């Protein structure tokens, strides 16, 4: 087993640093653990410990391979990988947002993966065109509304929220959110920068209040009647409705017309993973990512965090499935990274703060 020179003094979390909560350890009717392996995988991840620890523990139980992990925000983890270079202990990088995954690839932090399993499990638009990373869960950025205040019949597209009839009725998260940056970036990729800037200017003109710090606040504002419609990642709404089933906020899937008419579909983004450029056990790292792309692991993503599985063969959580099917925008999510800097500049020009 390789020595791991990481400690709990860092603003990150190692698997050995804290005791798991009861719901993390509860596991009924499981098979006998696999024999311990000499292989140890090290994962750098920006995902919350409460989501990834059950996945890592389950993989160890099935394979005997220990998974040690370090958590932090994506930019510091990428800086760490860059600084460590060939000395890094990390084998796998897991993060949210295709923009971050694109950036990691652009910095040379990930190596390409040749895997028929991953290509079969993960649709083409949810993975890097050169196979440096693969999506593991899907987050749809959709409209939310209170049907009693804003009927679904009044809603249609992201673009429509720029119409003057929505003046004083729209709630958004700040432009600093990478999720909004990715939404605008993919709009640039499809609609072009001029049309996209007109839309974003319209959003700003129609704001009911200053942009919020997070998606949860947008949902709360819609539920409280402060605005008629908002844009959020759907899993935030799933979490909120899990906590309060009586919450009077529902999703609306925009852009659901005929793609032949230029209607794109719902903007989606991913959390995903890649093998680090300097992993000294890339085969084991790849096998782990393949496991994350299938069956039980995909179901954990779906049920623990209310995200959509990236693998279309795995069902969404019952609450989320109850919202009905939607059609994804099939632009490759890597475009969110390639056009992210342009999107940030455009949002600034449009007065979106």
ZIZIFEN-V290039 format. One record per residue. SS is DSSP state (hx for helix, st for strand, lp for the rest). Layout:
ss=SS
ss=SS
This chain:
ss=lp
ss=lp
ss=lp
ss=lp
ss=lp
ss=lp
ss=lp
ss=lp
ss=lp
ss=lp
ss=lp
ss=lp
ss=lp
ss=lp
ss=hx
ss=hx
ss=hx
ss=lp
ss=lp
ss=lp
ss=lp
ss=hx
ss=hx
ss=hx
ss=hx
ss=lp
ss=lp
ss=lp
ss=lp
ss=lp
ss=lp
ss=lp
ss=lp
ss=lp
ss=lp
ss=lp
ss=lp
ss=lp
ss=lp
ss=st
ss=st
ss=st
ss=st
ss=st
ss=st
ss=lp
ss=lp
ss=lp
ss=hx
ss=hx
ss=hx
ss=hx
ss=hx
ss=hx
ss=hx
ss=hx
ss=hx
ss=hx
ss=hx
ss=hx
ss=hx
ss=hx
ss=hx
ss=lp
ss=lp
ss=st
ss=st
ss=st
ss=st
ss=st
ss=st
ss=lp
ss=lp
ss=hx
ss=hx
ss=hx
ss=hx
ss=hx
ss=hx
ss=hx
ss=hx
ss=hx
ss=hx
ss=hx
ss=hx
ss=hx
ss=hx
ss=lp
ss=lp
ss=lp
ss=lp
ss=st
ss=st
ss=st
ss=st
ss=st
ss=lp
ss=hx
ss=hx
ss=hx
ss=hx
ss=hx
ss=hx
ss=hx
ss=hx
ss=hx
ss=lp
ss=lp
ss=lp
ss=st
ss=st
ss=lp
ss=lp
ss=lp
ss=lp
ss=hx
ss=hx
ss=hx
ss=hx
ss=hx
ss=hx
ss=lp
ss=lp
ss=hx
ss=hx
ss=hx
ss=st
ss=lp
ss=lp
ss=lp
ss=lp
ss=lp
ss=lp
ss=st
ss=st
ss=st
ss=st
ss=st
ss=st
ss=st
ss=st
ss=st
ss=st
ss=st
ss=st
ss=lp
ss=lp
ss=lp
ss=lp
ss=lp
ss=lp
ss=hx
ss=hx
ss=hx
ss=lp
ss=lp
ss=lp
ss=lp
ss=hx
ss=hx
ss=hx
ss=hx
ss=lp
ss=hx
ss=hx
ss=hx
ss=lp
ss=lp
ss=lp
ss=st
ss=st
ss=lp
ss=st
ss=lp
ss=lp
ss=lp
ss=lp
ss=hx
ss=hx
ss=hx
ss=hx
ss=hx
ss=hx
ss=hx
ss=hx
ss=hx
ss=hx
ss=hx
ss=hx
ss=hx
ss=hx
ss=lp
ss=hx
ss=hx
ss=hx
ss=hx
ss=hx
ss=hx
ss=hx
ss=hx
ss=hx
ss=hx
ss=hx
ss=hx
ss=hx
ss=lp
ss=st
ss=lp
ss=lp
ss=lp
ss=lp
ss=st
ss=lp
ss=lp
ss=hx
ss=hx
ss=hx
ss=hx
ss=hx
ss=hx
ss=hx
ss=hx
ss=hx
ss=lp
ss=lp
ss=lp
ss=lp
ss=lp
ss=st
ss=st
ss=st
ss=st
ss=st
ss=hx
ss=hx
ss=hx
ss=hx
ss=hx
ss=hx
ss=hx
ss=hx
ss=hx
ss=hx
ss=lp
ss=lp
ss=lp
ss=lp
ss=lp
ss=lp
ss=st
ss=st
ss=st
ss=lp
ss=lp
ss=lp
ss=lp
ss=lp
ss=lp
ss=hx
ss=hx
ss=hx
ss=lp
ss=lp
ss=lp
ss=lp
ss=st
ss=st
ss=st
ss=st
ss=st
ss=st
ss=st
ss=st
ss=st
ss=st
ss=st
ss=lp
ss=lp
ss=lp
ss=lp
ss=lp
ss=hx
ss=hx
ss=hx
ss=hx
ss=hx
ss=hx
ss=hx
ss=hx
ss=hx
ss=hx
ss=hx
ss=lp
ss=lp
ss=hx
ss=hx
ss=hx
ss=hx
ss=hx
ss=hx
ss=hx
ss=hx
ss=hx
ss=hx
ss=hx
ss=lp
ss=lp
ss=st
ss=st
ss=lp
ss=lp
ss=lp
ss=lp
ss=lp
ss=lp
ss=lp
ss=lp
ss=hx
ss=hx
ss=hx
ss=hx
ss=lp
ss=lp
ss=lp
ss=lp
ss=lp
ss=lp
ss=st
ss=lp
ss=lp
ss=lp
ss=lp
ss=lp
ss=lp
ss=hx
ss=hx
ss=hx
ss=hx
ss=lp
ss=hx
ss=hx
ss=hx
ss=hx
ss=hx
ss=hx
ss=hx
ss=hx
ss=hx
ss=hx
ss=lp
ss=lp
ss=lp
ss=lp
